[in-house]
Amino acid sequence: MNTPTDPQLSHLDDDGNVRMVDVSDKDVTQRTAIATAVVTFKPDVLEKLLAGTLKKGQALTTAKLAGINAAKRTGELIPLCHPLSLEWADVTFEPLDPARLQITATARTRSRTGVEMEALTAASIAALTLYDMAKSADKSIQIGPTHLEHKSGGKSADYHRPP
C-alpha cells in the first residue's frame, strides 16, 4: 500500500496533499521528448485532409500550429506540470495507410525537468484540432493511441518505447 511518504508518490506531501515537485536542486540538462498520436478517418476524409480540400481549409497547418502552441502552454493546462521555456517544438504528420494519420510531436529545452508532457500535449491537441477541422465530414474519427515514444536528458535513463 502506498503512503503519503512513499517516494513513488512525488506529487504528495507528507500529509497526502497534492504539491508541485521541487526541481530546484536538479541539474539543468538538454531534454527532448517525442510523442505520437494516431488519428483514424474515413479514407475519403483523410484524402481530402491531406489535399487541403476540407470545408474548413488547411487542417494540417492549423493542427501543427495548435500543437506547437499547446506545447508552449502545457504548464497552464496541467496543474502540477512545471512551466517550461521551450527552445524548440514541432509537429509533423505521416499517413500510415488510407485511413490513419500519425502525428509526431517533439519538444526540446534545457531545463531541470523533462518535456514529456509538452510533447504529449502537442500530439493530443494536434489530434483534437484535426477532429475539429474534419468533424463535419466524419463524425466517426478516432483518436489514439497516444504514446511517449522517446525521452532523453535528466537523471533517469533515456526511454524508448518498445516496438
C-alpha positions in Angstrom: 0.0 0.0 0.0 1.3 3.5 -0.9 1.5 6.0 1.9 1.9 9.8 1.5 5.7 9.5 2.3 6.2 6.8 -0.3 8.9 8.2 -2.7 6.8 6.9 -5.7 4.2 9.5 -4.8 6.3 12.5 -5.7 3.3 14.8 -6.1 2.0 14.3 -2.5 3.4 16.0 0.6 3.8 14.2 4.0 0.1 14.8 4.8 -1.1 13.4 1.5 -1.9 16.7 -0.2 -1.0 17.3 -3.8 2.0 19.5 -4.4 4.3 20.5 -7.2 7.6 18.7 -7.2 10.6 20.8 -6.2 13.1 20.5 -9.0 15.3 23.4 -7.9 18.2 21.1 -6.9 18.2 19.2 -10.2 20.8 19.9 -12.8 19.9 21.7 -16.0 20.3 19.4 -18.9 19.3 19.1 -22.5 15.8 17.5 -22.5 14.0 16.0 -25.5 10.7 14.2 -25.8 8.9 12.7 -28.8 5.2 11.6 -28.6 2.9 10.2 -31.3 -0.9 10.1 -31.7 -2.8 8.2 -34.4 -6.0 9.6 -35.9 -8.3 7.3 -37.9 -10.6 8.8 -40.5 -12.8 7.5 -43.3 -10.4 7.1 -46.2 -12.0 9.8 -48.4 -11.9 12.3 -45.5 -8.2 11.6 -44.9 -7.6 12.1 -48.6 -9.3 15.5 -48.5 -7.4 16.5 -45.4 -4.1 15.7 -47.0 -5.1 17.5 -50.1 -6.2 20.6 -48.1 -9.7 20.4 -49.5 -11.8 20.0 -46.4 -14.5 22.6 -45.9 -12.6 24.3 -43.0 -9.4 24.6 -45.1 -5.8 23.8 -44.2 -6.3 21.3 -41.4 -2.7 20.2 -41.2 -1.3 23.7 -40.8 -3.9 24.6 -38.3 -3.2 21.4 -36.3 0.6 22.0 -36.4 0.2 25.5 -35.0 -2.3 24.3 -32.4 0.1 21.5 -31.3 3.1 23.8 -31.0 1.1 26.4 -29.1 -0.2 23.7 -26.8 3.3 22.5 -26.1 4.3 26.1 -25.0 1.2 26.3 -22.7 1.4 22.8 -21.1 2.2 24.2 -17.7 -1.0 26.3 -17.8 -3.1 23.2 -18.7 -1.8 20.5 -16.4 -2.0 21.7 -12.8 1.3 20.3 -11.3 3.3 20.5 -14.5 6.2 22.9 -14.4 6.0 25.8 -16.8 9.0 25.4 -19.2 10.6 27.8 -21.6 10.7 25.5 -24.7 13.6 26.0 -27.0 12.0 24.1 -29.9 8.8 22.3 -30.6 7.5 20.7 -33.8 4.5 18.7 -35.1 4.7 16.5 -38.2 2.2 14.3 -39.9 2.6 10.9 -41.7 -0.1 8.8 -43.4 0.2 5.2 -42.1 -2.4 3.8 -44.5 -5.5 5.2 -46.4 -7.4 5.7 -43.1 -4.8 6.5 -40.5 -2.5 9.5 -39.9 0.3 9.6 -37.4 1.1 12.8 -35.6 4.6 13.2 -34.2 5.3 15.9 -31.7 8.8 16.8 -30.5 9.7 19.2 -27.7 13.2 20.3 -26.6 14.7 22.5 -24.0 17.5 22.9 -21.4 15.8 22.6 -18.1 15.7 20.9 -14.7 12.7 18.8 -15.7 11.6 16.8 -18.7 9.4 17.8 -21.7 7.4 14.6 -22.0 4.1 16.4 -21.1 4.8 19.1 -23.6 5.3 16.5 -26.4 2.2 14.5 -25.3 0.1 17.7 -25.1 1.2 18.8 -28.5 0.3 15.5 -30.1 -3.0 15.4 -28.3 -4.1 18.9 -29.2 -3.0 18.5 -32.8 -5.2 15.4 -32.9 -8.1 17.2 -31.4 -7.7 20.0 -33.9 -7.8 17.6 -36.8 -11.0 16.2 -35.3 -12.4 19.7 -35.1 -11.4 20.5 -38.7 -12.8 17.3 -40.2 -15.8 16.5 -37.9 -18.4 17.9 -40.4 -17.2 15.3 -42.9 -16.7 12.4 -40.5 -18.2 12.1 -37.0 -16.6 8.7 -36.5 -13.0 10.0 -36.3 -11.0 8.1 -33.7 -8.1 9.5 -31.8 -5.5 7.1 -30.3 -3.4 5.5 -29.3 -1.2 8.4 -28.0 2.3 7.4 -26.7 5.5 8.8 -25.4 8.0 7.4 -27.9 11.3 8.7 -26.6 12.7 10.9 -23.9 16.2 11.9 -23.1 18.0 14.1 -20.6 18.0 14.3 -16.9 19.0 11.8 -14.2 16.8 8.9 -15.3 17.8 6.8 -18.2 16.7 7.6 -21.7 13.4 6.0 -22.7 12.5 4.4 -26.0 9.0 2.9 -26.3 9.3 -0.8 -27.1 8.0 -1.7 -30.6 
